[in-house]
Amino acid sequence: MTDASATAFDETTTVPAGDRTLDVERGYGVVAATAGDAAFTVVNTHLESASESVRGAQADELAAALAALDGPTVLLGDLNDGPAFGGGAYETLAADLTDAWDAARPDADGFTCCRATTLDGPGSMDERLDHVLVDGFAATDARLVGADAESRLTATVDGDARELWPSDHAGVVATLRSTAGGETAADSRPNETDTGGGTAGTATAPERRRPERSRRRTGRRTAPEPGLAGSGRRTGRRPARTSRRVRSTRTVPTRRRRGTGRSAPSPASRLRRTPRGSAPSRPPSAS
């Protein structure tokens, strides 16, 4: 791993907190990494869960940043969206990237969400929200971690021993083969990334460049294909739906980050700016 930094999304949600409001900032981190002879860029993100419109705007912003990168790319993250929902953030980001799970396990559900937020109950694992999306790699294998009973941990709570899940999400581990040769494993764990032992941030693209991609996003989301809505993408997946469930019934307003009076930087320059202390903090997920 070499250069690393992080960028906050312009679009955020604002939630009430007593007599105040709280801005929920999210963003993405990027690192330039190598594994064997393969040089590539790793991007990690966690998109908004409470607002579909904010989540879509964040996906558009991230797609524009990805379009500014050269060379093989691995996008890891909890997108709070998936192929079964039809359109939205997942479709925006998967337009120019390959879903490693679909490529390696096309007949498996791969559900990653969600256990009970208390981590002591089974919950309902019926959504695929956590993804490994790649460009410049072929996915040769994919598996879930933290999804079976053997993954539970024993913890003492108020003097009683209890078995808890490590997270309310399962993680996705994909084995990738670089199209330029070599093989590496990308591990997308709940709310974090661990690629070759590194930590995500934002970085300039690796110096090793490959030919320009034949197609790139324009930043606009693509509407679902006719006939897909309401039927789901594959047998065993949930039917498409127009919005994610929100656990809170309160209205969640949105707010765009205040401008500075200066023109907005290009996606490429955003990736190269000096980190502002540390990566954006991650508030508790509303799954």
C-alpha positions as MATLAB code, in Angstrom:
seq = 'MTDASATAFDETTTVPAGDRTLDVERGYGVVAATAGDAAFTVVNTHLESASESVRGAQADELAAALAALDGPTVLLGDLNDGPAFGGGAYETLAADLTDAWDAARPDADGFTCCRATTLDGPGSMDERLDHVLVDGFAATDARLVGADAESRLTATVDGDARELWPSDHAGVVATLRSTAGGETAADSRPNETDTGGGTAGTATAPERRRPERSRRRTGRRTAPEPGLAGSGRRTGRRPARTSRRVRSTRTVPTRRRRGTGRSAPSPASRLRRTPRGSAPSRPPSAS';
ca = [
       0.000    0.000    0.000;
       1.242    3.489   -0.832;
      -0.576    6.848   -0.782;
      -3.893    7.086    1.074;
      -6.455    9.750    1.948;
     -10.240   10.149    2.237;
     -13.046   12.293    0.837;
     -16.439   13.159    2.341;
     -19.511   13.135    0.128;
     -21.141   16.476   -0.644;
     -24.606   15.034   -0.029;
     -25.469   14.181    3.586;
     -28.504   13.482    5.753;
     -29.549   15.522    8.771;
     -31.290   13.814   11.685;
     -32.884   15.318   14.806;
     -30.969   14.908   18.069;
     -33.013   16.452   20.863;
     -33.090   20.210   20.342;
     -30.312   19.957   17.761;
     -29.716   18.323   14.421;
     -26.894   15.995   13.462;
     -25.257   15.877   10.049;
     -24.446   12.272    9.128;
     -21.333   12.475    6.982;
     -20.234    9.571    4.836;
     -17.526    9.282    2.223;
     -15.020    7.041    0.514;
     -11.392    6.112    0.945;
      -8.903    5.126   -1.735;
      -5.451    3.551   -1.583;
      -2.927    2.662   -4.248;
      -1.908   -0.941   -3.592;
       0.122   -3.798   -5.010;
      -0.179   -7.568   -4.606;
       2.547   -9.566   -6.280;
       3.028   -7.991   -9.688;
      -0.439   -6.413   -9.758;
      -0.788   -2.671   -9.097;
      -4.344   -1.502   -8.479;
      -6.537    1.009   -6.640;
      -8.790   -0.001   -3.742;
     -11.837    2.136   -2.932;
     -13.945    1.622    0.194;
     -17.283    3.245    1.018;
     -20.446    3.032    3.121;
     -23.432    4.704    1.464;
     -26.366    6.303    3.264;
     -29.028    3.915    4.562;
     -31.819    6.263    5.629;
     -32.424    8.200    2.404;
     -32.618    6.717   -1.079;
     -32.146   10.099   -2.759;
     -29.028   10.883   -0.721;
     -27.681    7.389   -1.347;
     -28.204    7.851   -5.086;
     -26.436   11.216   -5.072;
     -23.509    9.710   -3.176;
     -23.296    6.892   -5.731;
     -23.229    9.434   -8.573;
     -20.412   11.323   -6.861;
     -18.439    8.131   -6.269;
     -18.961    6.975   -9.871;
     -17.480   10.252  -11.109;
     -14.453    9.780   -8.846;
     -13.981    6.207  -10.077;
     -14.118    7.425  -13.670;
     -11.068    9.618  -12.976;
      -8.941    6.610  -11.971;
      -6.666    4.679  -14.314;
      -5.737    1.032  -13.985;
      -7.413   -1.918  -12.245;
      -9.870   -0.972   -9.491;
     -11.514   -2.786   -6.574;
     -14.547   -1.145   -4.938;
     -15.532   -2.542   -1.534;
     -18.402   -1.464    0.629;
     -21.810   -1.559    2.218;
     -23.829    0.126   -0.524;
     -27.167   -0.282    1.286;
     -28.444   -1.401   -2.105;
     -28.218   -4.453   -4.316;
     -29.174   -5.969   -7.669;
     -32.531   -7.257   -6.428;
     -33.859   -3.758   -5.731;
     -33.765   -2.528   -9.333;
     -31.965    0.688  -10.251;
     -30.416    3.028   -7.700;
     -26.963    3.216   -6.186;
     -25.906   -0.356   -6.959;
     -26.756   -0.048  -10.659;
     -24.878    3.248  -10.876;
     -21.677    1.768   -9.475;
     -21.967   -1.639  -11.161;
     -22.451   -0.092  -14.622;
     -18.702   -0.135  -15.341;
     -17.569   -2.657  -12.723;
     -17.996   -6.419  -12.397;
     -19.781   -7.820   -9.344;
     -17.321  -10.408   -8.018;
     -20.060  -12.420   -6.297;
     -22.174  -12.638   -9.441;
     -19.135  -13.610  -11.501;
     -17.899  -16.336   -9.145;
     -21.187  -17.542   -7.598;
     -23.963  -16.731  -10.090;
     -26.390  -19.274   -8.604;
     -25.895  -18.349   -4.924;
     -27.923  -15.717   -3.082;
     -24.997  -14.229   -1.172;
     -27.230  -12.488    1.383;
     -25.222  -10.298    3.775;
     -27.905   -8.496    5.766;
     -29.192   -8.299    8.374;
     -28.746   -9.824   11.802;
     -30.456   -8.244   14.789;
     -28.737   -4.990   15.726;
     -28.298   -6.375   19.254;
     -26.159   -9.111   17.620;
     -27.755  -11.826   19.777;
     -30.602  -12.884   17.500;
     -30.825  -14.525   14.088;
     -32.397  -11.571   12.315;
     -33.351  -11.991    8.677;
     -30.503  -12.537    6.219;
     -32.390  -11.830    3.003;
     -30.617   -8.867    1.392;
     -27.311   -8.521   -0.463;
     -25.994   -5.070    0.433;
     -22.231   -5.645    0.772;
     -20.235   -5.925   -2.418;
     -16.878   -6.390   -4.112;
     -17.008   -4.659   -7.516;
     -13.952   -4.846   -9.754;
     -12.423   -3.653  -13.005;
      -9.244   -5.176  -14.429;
      -9.708   -8.385  -12.430;
     -11.454  -11.718  -12.926;
     -13.215  -13.116   -9.846;
     -12.286  -16.775   -9.393;
     -14.034  -17.370   -6.063;
     -16.262  -15.622   -3.525;
     -17.529  -16.565   -0.085;
     -19.228  -15.081    2.972;
     -17.650  -14.642    6.392;
     -19.555  -14.144    9.627;
     -22.674  -15.786    8.231;
     -22.652  -19.221    9.889;
     -23.169  -20.233   13.511;
     -19.461  -21.004   13.949;
     -18.748  -17.297   13.458;
     -20.448  -16.299   16.703;
     -18.325  -15.025   19.574;
     -18.816  -15.630   23.291;
     -19.086  -12.467   25.369;
     -19.977  -11.770   28.997;
     -22.890   -9.341   29.336;
     -24.036   -8.382   32.845;
     -22.295  -11.456   34.197;
     -23.918  -13.830   31.720;
     -22.093  -15.551   28.869;
     -23.825  -14.883   25.553;
     -23.107  -15.780   21.957;
     -23.015  -12.737   19.685;
     -22.585  -12.283   15.965;
     -19.471  -10.297   14.995;
     -21.660   -7.854   13.035;
     -25.203   -7.352   11.824;
     -23.789   -7.875    8.302;
     -21.832  -10.738    6.795;
     -18.659   -9.941    4.894;
     -17.744  -10.861    1.325;
     -14.331  -12.315    0.466;
     -13.434  -12.499   -3.222;
     -10.390  -14.098   -4.824;
      -9.333  -12.040   -7.826;
      -6.975  -12.739  -10.699;
      -5.420   -9.718  -12.355;
      -5.932   -9.670  -16.088;
      -2.286   -8.557  -16.271;
      -1.209  -11.665  -14.296;
      -0.977  -12.540  -10.595;
      -3.703  -13.127   -8.030;
      -4.840  -11.276   -4.925;
      -7.635  -11.574   -2.393;
      -9.967   -8.667   -1.648;
     -11.777   -8.901    1.681;
     -14.905   -6.749    2.140;
     -15.753   -6.915    5.821;
     -18.694   -5.140    7.448;
     -17.978   -1.400    7.558;
     -14.260   -1.830    6.908;
     -11.832   -3.057    4.273;
      -8.737   -5.220    4.560;
      -6.858   -5.770    1.324;
      -3.485   -7.370    1.853;
      -3.462   -6.080    5.436;
      -3.881   -2.454    4.362;
      -6.280    0.234    5.488;
      -8.471    2.199    3.118;
      -7.935    5.857    2.309;
      -7.810    8.057   -0.802;
      -4.814    8.043   -3.094;
      -3.608    8.903   -6.527;
      -3.856    6.051   -9.004;
      -0.859    3.721   -9.330;
       1.806    4.835  -11.780;
       1.347    1.619  -13.751;
      -1.443    2.429  -16.157;
      -3.429    0.241  -18.459;
      -5.247    1.284  -21.667;
      -8.173    3.616  -21.133;
     -11.428    1.826  -20.475;
     -13.786    1.608  -23.394;
     -16.725    2.944  -21.433;
     -17.149    5.115  -18.406;
     -19.962    6.521  -16.328;
     -21.182   10.036  -16.985;
     -22.311   10.369  -13.375;
     -25.961    9.737  -14.190;
     -27.746    6.652  -13.003;
     -29.104    4.136  -15.479;
     -32.766    3.187  -15.308;
     -33.512   -0.523  -14.799;
     -34.093   -2.551  -17.942;
     -37.728   -2.958  -19.029;
     -39.442   -5.928  -17.491;
     -37.042   -6.294  -14.552;
     -39.010   -4.264  -12.026;
     -41.075   -6.453   -9.756;
     -39.544   -9.709  -10.916;
     -36.100   -9.696   -9.297;
     -32.829  -10.349  -11.082;
     -32.390  -14.033  -10.324;
     -34.440  -16.891   -8.950;
     -34.200  -16.781   -5.166;
     -33.563  -13.064   -4.942;
     -36.059  -10.628   -3.591;
     -38.251   -8.767   -6.099;
     -37.180   -5.302   -7.127;
     -38.513   -2.471   -5.040;
     -38.378    1.252   -5.326;
     -36.924    2.140   -1.948;
     -35.013    0.767    1.022;
     -36.743    0.319    4.327;
     -35.995    2.950    6.969;
     -36.249    1.851   10.574;
     -37.054    5.296   11.886;
     -40.419    6.849   10.980;
     -39.066   10.358   11.355;
     -38.522   12.464    8.271;
     -34.864   12.622    7.386;
     -34.087   15.931    5.650;
     -31.118   16.245    3.384;
     -28.552   18.963    3.254;
     -25.770   19.671    0.809;
     -22.437   20.715    2.250;
     -21.914   24.462    2.140;
     -19.871   25.823   -0.712;
     -16.642   27.683   -0.095;
     -17.082   30.224   -2.867;
     -14.523   28.377   -4.955;
     -15.298   26.268   -7.989;
     -15.779   22.569   -7.257;
     -12.625   20.482   -7.780;
     -12.583   17.796  -10.434;
     -12.965   14.164   -9.280;
      -9.302   13.513  -10.018;
      -8.124   16.449   -7.908;
     -10.380   15.369   -5.038;
      -8.603   12.038   -4.960;
      -5.224   13.699   -4.739;
      -5.858   16.235   -2.026;
      -4.136   16.061    1.354;
      -6.125   14.107    3.982;
      -7.967   16.218    6.520;
      -6.642   14.532    9.643;
      -8.365   11.177    9.363;
     -11.034    9.378    7.390;
     -14.650   10.436    8.033;
     -16.090    8.793   11.113;
     -18.720    6.148   10.495;
     -21.998    6.610   12.402;
     -23.939    3.507   13.416;
     -25.539    1.926   10.351;
     -29.307    1.919   10.065;
     -28.881   -1.179    7.821;
];
